[in-house]
Amino acid sequence: MSPIRRIAHLDMDAFFASVELLRYPQLKGLPVVIGGGQRTVDEMLRDRFADRPLAKIPPEAFPLLKDYVGRGVITTATYPARQFGVGSAMGMMKAARLCPQAIVLPVDFDEVRKYSRGFKAIIRDIAPLVEDRGVDEVYIDFTEVPGGQREGGRVLARLIQKAIHDSTALTCSIGVAPNKLIAKMASEFNKPNGISIVHEQDVQTKIWPLPVRKINGIGPKSEVKLHKLHLHTIGDIAAQSAQWLIDNFGQAYGAWMHDAAWGRDDRPVVTESEPVSMSRETTFDRDLHAVRDRQELGAIFTDLCTRVAEDLQRTGYVGRTIGIKLRFDDFQTATRDLTLDDHTADPAIIRRAAGQCLKRVDLGRKLRLLGVRVGKLAKAGELPAPAATPAAPHVAEQTLDLFPGP
């Protein structure tokens, strides 16, 4: 008899904030938000408190959210901050109105990536079938792993939780269910540091009462439409026929919605997946003008191109389609791209192609966001050598030509 399918979704608890609390344990239990601009907090505090370690700096010395000025967004917040309605992707200025007393710290991406690699390596040592879903979450196939069936997967989940905490001092929440769809919902049931087990027969009691947005794949627009149709819970969707949902939401989406409401999902845990594209973007603390701030924009754009190239080189990819993304001060977004004859991971070539894309955009308005993307990726070692082309100019030489004057 085949074992019952058991899939886990593991989500690190307030991951970015938790990593910071390892550096500053004196902030535990306090409202803390992570986000904003460049990382200068450590340097400032080290200068002021050069006579003591970081863990001994008094909490009252840290910057507060009420004093933040800029257009940054929150990456994450500690649970004490969330009690005030503060959450990820919220603008920092809005969050300051909700929780002005919160301490604000910038993201340390290097440290976050280090801990991300660490907790995923721990999981793979215990349960090797792991699907990476981002810096702080994974799916794990428990089905054939020793202990993966015991208590519905709770025994193995507890082992993984303990191994991660013993190694990193970080906590995570795990949902175990018959499939990825339900497991992701279950991982939110008992946060932080919780384990939730859902069996197939639990769908009506544990899943149907949840709001429709709890289904991963139902976004805000679909939620509005569902509410207009008087469908507010997952159970309300399940009560409709598949044909009725297809009539109202289209063939593919309606049929999927019906399956999701009934807890049906046969997607496998994918241990390796090829990236479609790689990108880098940044939101400015103030709006920048293409002419008046040309030098600053040029330097930022060159840096984005260089960082994308470094990402490609580090992971062994090259790409053919170079694209840009601009968001203006009125929040309208423009994208442009072009496809090269040959794949590349050269920052100068990427920079030159991105500059050509930029010439196809009206730069009369101020900018609040700038991004660079490389698509149509391939593994660098799996392509034939390109035909000889003239050497590209050094990336730094083009910086001032990027945003030309009138």
Backbone hydrogen bonds, N-H to C=O, Kabsch-Sander energy under -0.5 kcal/mol:
donor,donor_aa,acceptor,acceptor_aa,energy
7,I,177,A,-3.3
8,A,140,I,-3.3
9,H,175,G,-2.6
10,L,138,V,-2.8
11,D,173,S,-2.8
12,M,136,D,-2.8
13,D,171,T,-2.0
14,A,12,M,-0.5
15,F,12,M,-0.7
18,S,14,A,-3.1
19,V,15,F,-2.4
20,E,16,F,-1.4
21,L,17,A,-2.0
22,L,18,S,-0.9
22,L,19,V,-0.6
23,R,19,V,-0.9
23,R,20,E,-0.6
24,Y,20,E,-2.3
27,L,24,Y,-2.2
28,K,25,P,-1.6
30,L,27,L,-2.0
32,V,30,L,-0.5
33,V,103,I,-2.9
34,I,76,T,-2.8
35,G,105,L,-2.3
36,G,73,V,-1.0
40,T,38,Q,-1.4
44,M,40,T,-2.3
45,L,41,V,-2.7
46,R,42,D,-3.0
47,D,43,E,-2.1
48,R,44,M,-2.0
49,F,45,L,-2.8
50,A,47,D,-0.7
52,R,49,F,-1.7
56,K,53,P,-1.8
57,I,54,L,-1.6
61,A,58,P,-2.1
62,F,59,P,-1.7
65,L,102,A,-3.3
66,K,100,P,-1.8
67,D,64,L,-1.4
68,Y,65,L,-1.7
74,I,90,M,-2.8
75,T,34,I,-3.3
76,T,34,I,-1.1
78,T,32,V,-2.7
81,A,78,T,-0.6
82,R,78,T,-1.9
83,Q,79,Y,-1.2
84,F,81,A,-1.8
85,G,82,R,-2.1
86,V,81,A,-1.2
89,A,74,I,-3.3
90,M,87,G,-1.4
92,M,72,G,-2.7
95,A,91,G,-2.4
96,A,92,M,-2.0
97,R,93,M,-1.0
97,R,94,K,-0.7
98,L,94,K,-1.2
99,C,95,A,-2.9
102,A,99,C,-1.9
103,I,31,P,-2.6
104,V,63,P,-2.0
105,L,33,V,-2.5
109,F,107,V,-0.8
112,V,108,D,-2.4
113,R,109,F,-2.8
114,K,110,D,-1.9
115,Y,111,E,-2.1
116,S,112,V,-2.4
117,R,113,R,-2.6
118,G,114,K,-1.7
119,F,115,Y,-2.6
120,K,116,S,-1.8
121,A,117,R,-1.9
122,I,118,G,-1.8
123,I,119,F,-1.9
124,R,120,K,-2.3
125,D,121,A,-1.5
126,I,122,I,-0.9
126,I,123,I,-1.1
127,A,123,I,-3.5
130,V,128,P,-1.4
131,E,139,Y,-2.9
132,D,130,V,-0.6
133,R,137,E,-2.0
138,V,10,L,-2.0
139,Y,131,E,-2.1
140,I,8,A,-2.6
141,D,129,L,-2.3
142,F,6,R,-2.2
142,F,140,I,-0.9
143,T,6,R,-1.0
145,V,142,F,-1.3
148,G,145,V,-2.9
152,G,149,Q,-1.8
153,G,150,R,-1.9
154,R,151,E,-1.1
155,V,150,R,-1.3
156,L,147,G,-1.0
157,A,153,G,-2.3
158,R,154,R,-2.6
159,L,155,V,-1.8
160,I,156,L,-2.3
161,Q,157,A,-2.6
162,K,158,R,-2.3
163,A,159,L,-2.3
164,I,160,I,-2.4
165,H,161,Q,-2.4
166,D,162,K,-2.9
167,S,163,A,-1.5
168,T,164,I,-2.7
169,A,165,H,-2.2
170,L,164,I,-0.6
173,S,11,D,-2.7
174,I,194,G,-2.4
175,G,9,H,-2.2
176,V,196,S,-2.7
177,A,7,I,-2.8
183,A,179,N,-2.2
184,K,180,K,-2.3
185,M,181,L,-1.3
186,A,182,I,-2.8
187,S,183,A,-1.8
188,E,185,M,-1.4
189,F,186,A,-1.6
191,K,188,E,-0.7
196,S,174,I,-2.4
198,V,176,V,-2.9
202,D,199,H,-2.1
203,V,200,E,-1.2
206,K,202,D,-3.2
207,I,202,D,-0.6
207,I,203,V,-1.9
208,W,203,V,-2.1
210,L,207,I,-1.8
212,V,232,H,-1.6
214,K,211,P,-1.9
215,I,212,V,-1.8
216,N,214,K,-0.6
217,G,215,I,-0.7
218,I,215,I,-2.2
219,G,217,G,-0.7
223,E,219,G,-2.3
224,V,220,P,-2.2
225,K,221,K,-1.9
226,L,222,S,-2.8
227,H,223,E,-2.6
228,K,224,V,-2.1
229,L,225,K,-1.3
230,H,227,H,-1.9
231,L,226,L,-2.9
232,H,230,H,-0.6
234,I,210,L,-2.6
235,G,208,W,-2.7
237,I,233,T,-1.4
238,A,234,I,-2.4
239,A,235,G,-1.5
240,Q,237,I,-1.8
245,L,241,S,-1.9
246,I,242,A,-2.3
247,D,243,Q,-2.6
248,N,244,W,-1.5
249,F,245,L,-2.4
250,G,246,I,-2.1
254,G,250,G,-2.2
255,A,251,Q,-1.9
256,W,252,A,-2.3
257,M,253,Y,-2.6
258,H,254,G,-1.9
259,D,255,A,-2.0
260,A,256,W,-2.9
261,A,257,M,-2.3
262,W,258,H,-1.3
263,G,260,A,-1.8
264,R,259,D,-3.0
265,D,263,G,-0.5
270,V,268,P,-0.7
271,T,269,V,-0.7
278,M,374,V,-2.3
280,R,372,V,-2.5
282,T,370,L,-2.5
284,F,368,R,-2.4
288,L,367,L,-2.7
293,D,289,H,-2.3
294,R,291,V,-1.4
297,L,293,D,-2.8
298,G,294,R,-2.8
299,A,295,Q,-2.1
300,I,296,E,-2.2
301,F,297,L,-2.9
302,T,298,G,-2.4
303,D,299,A,-2.1
304,L,300,I,-2.3
305,C,301,F,-2.3
306,T,302,T,-2.4
307,R,303,D,-2.5
308,V,304,L,-2.4
309,A,305,C,-2.2
310,E,306,T,-2.2
311,D,307,R,-2.2
312,L,308,V,-2.4
313,Q,309,A,-2.6
314,R,310,E,-2.6
315,T,311,D,-1.7
316,G,312,L,-0.9
317,Y,312,L,-2.5
318,V,378,A,-2.4
319,G,344,T,-2.5
320,R,375,G,-1.5
320,R,376,K,-0.5
321,T,375,G,-1.5
322,I,320,R,-0.6
322,I,338,L,-2.7
323,G,373,R,-3.3
324,I,336,R,-2.8
325,K,371,G,-2.0
326,L,334,A,-2.8
327,R,369,L,-1.9
328,F,332,Q,-2.8
329,D,366,K,-1.8
331,F,328,F,-2.2
334,A,326,L,-2.9
336,R,324,I,-1.5
338,L,322,I,-2.1
340,L,320,R,-2.8
340,L,338,L,-0.5
344,T,319,G,-2.1
350,I,346,D,-2.5
351,R,347,P,-2.5
352,R,348,A,-2.4
353,A,349,I,-2.5
354,A,350,I,-2.7
355,G,351,R,-2.1
356,Q,352,R,-1.6
357,C,353,A,-1.9
358,L,354,A,-2.0
359,K,355,G,-1.2
360,R,357,C,-1.7
361,V,358,L,-1.8
363,L,361,V,-0.7
367,L,288,L,-3.3
368,R,327,R,-3.3
369,L,327,R,-1.6
370,L,282,T,-2.2
371,G,325,K,-2.2
372,V,280,R,-3.0
373,R,323,G,-2.8
374,V,278,M,-2.9
375,G,321,T,-3.3
376,K,276,V,-0.6
377,L,276,V,-0.8
378,A,318,V,-2.2
380,A,316,G,-2.6
382,E,379,K,-1.6
383,L,380,A,-0.9
397,E,394,H,-1.5
398,Q,395,V,-1.2
399,T,396,A,-1.1
401,D,398,Q,-1.4
402,L,398,Q,-0.6
402,L,399,T,-0.9
